[in-house]
Amino acid sequence: MLSYRHAFHAGNHADVLKHCILVNLMRYLAQKDKPYWFIDTHAGAGAYGLDAGYASQNAEHEAGIARLWQQTDLPPTLAEYVEVIRTINPNGNLTLYPGSPYLASKLLREQDRMRLFELHPTDVDLLGKTFPDAGNKIIVTRGDGFAGLKSLLPPPPRRALVLIDPSYEDKADYNHVFQALTDSLERFATGIYAIWYPLLQRQEAGRLAERFARLKNVAWLNATLSVSAPSREGFGMHGSGMFIVNPPWTLAENLRVCLPYLARTLGLEGAGSFSLSSSDDTPTRLPGVNRQLTALQRSRGKH
């Protein structure tokens, strides 16, 4: 569907969750000199102005990134993410928020490559203008990211981070995402796959992570953040999740610290909550106090 425009939601709570994890994953991959590819199946536009246009109409960033902007006690994972956003707003005022590709471009090294897919004609044009002279380093393609992903795997360096985050306005996207992941794992089993999904009162949304978790011989981590209780009417997104396949071992520990912080800070009227689960449900590398936190996380700890 081509009606969805992410500009209306730029910088909201879902972007905060998605992008703080994205920064963490890219920093991890950059610890080795060997190059890697970043592949985004639904790239959107390059960046979004927050003080005018679509983003200013709903101003969803005010309950998202804006709540972190002046905080001085951010956990390291969140501080690193916010610092990247600050480089895009050098005057200190929060007026521009990056889409995932623009955020990723700030973390790519000279040897890394980025491959972007977007179907919306306006957004893909904006995306191309964001990276006008990138050459082979960054390639923007107008097309179906689900189909395009097949042609890129495995990537030449045999290292990649794949972000899959369609709008899910089309119910068929839930099956498309699941099929894309299973197909990709057959082609490239060692890649890192980060799948964003909404928390909605819709059967397809509730079952997606469950379907992922039933995959055989796959290491995964599933993080969710809710900022409000589901509406009584059954409409609207009350939170979102990130399902990561082949996660770095450091990611779970980082999320155990930042998810409670996000639930407290972004939750509306004290209704924020979170969950963190993995294919290995035995807590590791955790001192005693954090073992209690893990138990809270498994039961969707409220803050």
C-alpha positions in Angstrom: 0.0 0.0 0.0 1.3 3.5 -0.9 -0.8 5.6 1.4 1.5 5.3 4.4 3.9 8.2 5.1 6.3 7.7 8.0 6.7 11.5 8.3 3.5 11.6 10.4 5.2 9.4 13.0 8.8 10.5 12.9 10.6 10.4 16.2 7.8 8.7 18.1 8.2 5.9 20.7 8.4 3.2 18.0 11.3 5.1 16.3 13.1 5.4 19.6 12.9 1.7 20.3 13.9 0.7 16.7 16.7 3.2 16.3 18.4 2.7 19.7 18.6 -1.0 18.8 19.8 -0.2 15.3 22.6 2.0 16.6 23.6 -0.7 19.1 23.7 -3.4 16.4 25.8 -1.3 14.0 28.3 -0.3 16.7 28.7 -4.0 17.4 29.3 -4.9 13.8 31.9 -2.1 13.5 34.0 -3.7 16.2 35.6 -5.8 13.5 37.5 -4.3 10.6 35.8 -6.6 8.1 33.1 -4.7 6.1 29.4 -5.4 6.4 26.2 -4.4 4.5 23.2 -2.6 5.9 20.0 -3.6 4.0 16.7 -1.8 4.6 13.7 -3.3 2.9 11.3 -0.4 3.6 13.5 2.6 3.8 11.1 5.5 3.7 12.4 9.1 3.1 15.8 10.3 4.2 15.0 12.6 7.1 12.0 14.4 8.5 11.6 18.0 9.6 9.9 18.1 13.0 9.0 21.8 13.0 7.0 21.8 9.8 5.2 19.6 7.4 3.7 16.2 8.2 5.7 15.5 11.3 4.5 18.7 13.0 0.8 17.8 12.4 0.7 15.0 15.0 4.0 16.0 16.7 4.4 12.4 17.9 8.1 13.1 18.5 7.1 15.2 21.6 6.2 11.9 23.3 9.2 10.1 21.9 12.7 11.5 21.2 11.9 14.9 22.7 11.5 13.3 26.1 15.0 12.0 26.0 16.6 15.2 24.5 17.4 17.0 27.7 17.9 14.0 30.0 21.2 13.8 31.8 20.8 10.3 33.2 20.4 8.2 30.0 21.7 4.6 30.1 24.7 4.2 27.8 22.7 2.5 25.0 20.2 5.4 24.9 22.9 8.1 25.3 24.8 6.7 22.3 21.6 6.8 20.2 20.7 10.3 21.3 24.2 11.5 20.5 23.8 10.3 16.9 20.5 12.4 16.7 22.5 15.4 18.1 25.0 15.2 15.2 22.0 15.7 12.9 20.9 18.7 14.9 24.2 20.5 15.5 22.6 23.7 16.8 21.2 21.8 19.8 17.6 22.2 18.8 15.6 19.1 17.9 14.3 20.0 14.5 15.3 17.1 12.3 14.8 13.4 12.8 16.5 10.7 10.6 14.9 7.8 8.9 16.6 4.5 9.4 18.8 4.9 6.3 20.0 8.4 7.3 20.7 7.3 10.8 22.6 4.2 9.5 24.6 6.4 7.1 26.1 8.3 10.1 27.5 5.0 11.4 28.7 3.4 8.2 32.5 3.2 7.7 34.3 3.6 4.5 34.4 -0.1 3.8 30.7 -0.7 4.6 27.8 -0.6 2.1 24.1 0.2 2.3 21.3 -1.1 0.1 17.9 0.6 0.4 14.4 -0.3 -1.0 11.4 1.9 -1.0 8.1 1.6 -3.1 6.5 5.0 -2.4 7.4 7.2 -5.4 7.6 10.4 -3.3 9.7 8.9 -0.5 12.1 7.1 -2.8 12.7 10.4 -4.6 13.5 12.1 -1.3 15.7 9.2 -0.3 17.7 9.5 -3.5 18.2 13.2 -2.9 19.5 12.4 0.5 22.3 10.4 -1.0 22.9 12.0 -4.3 26.6 11.2 -4.8 27.0 8.0 -2.8 28.1 5.8 -5.8 28.2 2.1 -5.0 28.5 2.7 -1.3 24.7 3.5 -1.0 22.3 2.3 -3.6 18.6 3.4 -3.5 16.2 1.2 -5.4 12.5 1.9 -6.1 10.8 -1.5 -5.6 9.5 -4.2 -3.3 12.0 -4.7 -0.5 10.7 -8.2 0.1 11.6 -9.2 -3.4 14.7 -7.2 -3.6 16.1 -8.8 -0.4 16.4 -12.1 -2.1 18.8 -10.8 -4.7 21.2 -9.5 -2.1 21.7 -12.5 0.1 24.2 -13.6 0.9 26.1 -10.3 0.6 29.7 -10.4 -0.7 31.4 -9.8 2.7 29.2 -12.4 4.4 28.3 -9.9 7.1 25.0 -7.9 7.1 22.4 -6.3 9.2 18.9 -6.5 7.6 16.1 -4.2 8.8 12.6 -5.2 7.9 9.9 -2.8 9.0 6.9 -2.3 6.7 4.0 -0.2 7.7 1.7 -3.3 8.2 -1.2 -1.3 6.9 -1.8 -4.2 4.5 -2.6 -7.3 6.7 -0.7 -9.4 4.1 2.6 -7.8 5.4 2.6 -10.1 8.4 2.9 -13.1 6.2 5.3 -11.3 3.9 7.6 -10.5 6.8 7.6 -14.1 8.1 8.2 -15.5 4.7 11.0 -13.0 4.0 12.7 -14.0 7.2 12.5 -17.7 6.6 13.7 -17.3 3.0 16.5 -15.1 4.1 17.7 -17.5 6.7 17.9 -20.3 4.1 20.1 -18.0 1.9 22.1 -16.4 4.7 21.8 -18.0 8.0 24.4 -16.0 9.9 23.1 -12.5 9.1 21.6 -10.2 11.8 17.9 -9.6 11.1 16.0 -6.9 12.9 12.2 -6.9 12.4 10.0 -4.1 13.7 6.4 -4.8 14.4 3.5 -2.8 15.9 1.6 -3.8 19.1 -2.0 -3.7 18.1 -5.3 -5.4 19.1 -5.1 -7.3 15.8 -4.6 -11.1 15.7 -2.0 -10.9 13.0 0.1 -8.5 15.1 -0.1 -10.5 18.2 0.9 -13.8 16.5 3.9 -12.5 14.5 6.5 -12.7 17.3 5.0 -16.1 18.3 5.6 -17.4 14.8 9.2 -16.1 14.8 9.9 -17.7 18.2 8.9 -21.1 16.9 11.6 -21.2 14.2 13.9 -24.1 14.7 17.6 -23.7 15.5 17.4 -19.9 15.5 18.9 -17.6 18.2 16.6 -14.6 18.8 15.8 -11.7 21.1 12.4 -10.1 21.3 12.0 -6.7 22.9 8.7 -4.7 23.3 7.8 -1.3 24.6 4.3 -0.2 25.3 3.5 3.5 26.2 -0.1 3.0 27.0 -2.8 0.4 27.7 -4.6 -0.9 24.7 -7.6 1.3 23.9 -11.1 0.0 24.9 -12.2 0.6 21.3 -9.5 -1.7 20.0 -7.9 0.9 17.7 -4.5 2.4 17.6 -0.9 1.3 18.3 0.0 1.2 22.0 3.5 0.1 21.5 5.9 -1.8 19.3 8.4 -4.6 19.2 11.8 -5.5 17.7 12.5 -9.1 17.0 16.2 -9.7 16.4 17.6 -12.9 14.9 21.3 -13.7 15.6 21.6 -10.9 18.2 24.9 -9.9 19.6 25.3 -11.4 23.1 25.7 -7.8 24.5 22.3 -6.6 23.2 20.2 -8.4 25.9 22.2 -6.9 28.7 22.0 -3.4 27.2 18.2 -3.7 26.7 17.7 -4.9 30.3 19.0 -1.4 31.4 17.4 0.8 28.8 13.9 -0.7 28.4 12.8 0.1 32.0 14.1 3.6 31.5 12.1 4.0 28.3 9.0 2.6 29.9 9.2 5.1 32.7 10.1 8.1 30.5 7.9 7.5 27.5 4.9 5.8 29.2 1.8 7.9 29.2 0.3 8.6 32.7 2.5 5.8 34.2 1.2 3.2 31.8 4.5 2.3 30.2 5.6 -1.3 30.1 8.1 -3.5 28.5 9.1 -7.2 27.9 12.3 -8.9 26.9 12.5 -12.6 26.0 15.0 -14.7 24.1 15.6 -18.2 22.6 17.8 -18.8 25.7 15.5 -18.1 28.6 18.3 -18.7 31.2 19.7 -15.4 32.4 23.5 -15.1 32.0 26.1 -12.6 33.1 23.7 -11.0 35.5 24.5 -10.0 39.1 21.8 -10.7 41.7 19.9 -7.5 41.4 19.4 -7.9 37.7 18.1 -11.4 38.1 15.1 -9.8 39.7 14.8 -7.4 36.8 14.8 -10.3 34.3 11.9 -11.9 36.1 10.0 -8.6 35.8 10.8 -8.4 32.1 9.4 -11.8 31.4 6.2 -10.8 32.9 6.0 -7.4 31.0 7.3 -5.3 33.9 5.4 -2.1 34.4 7.0 1.3 35.2 
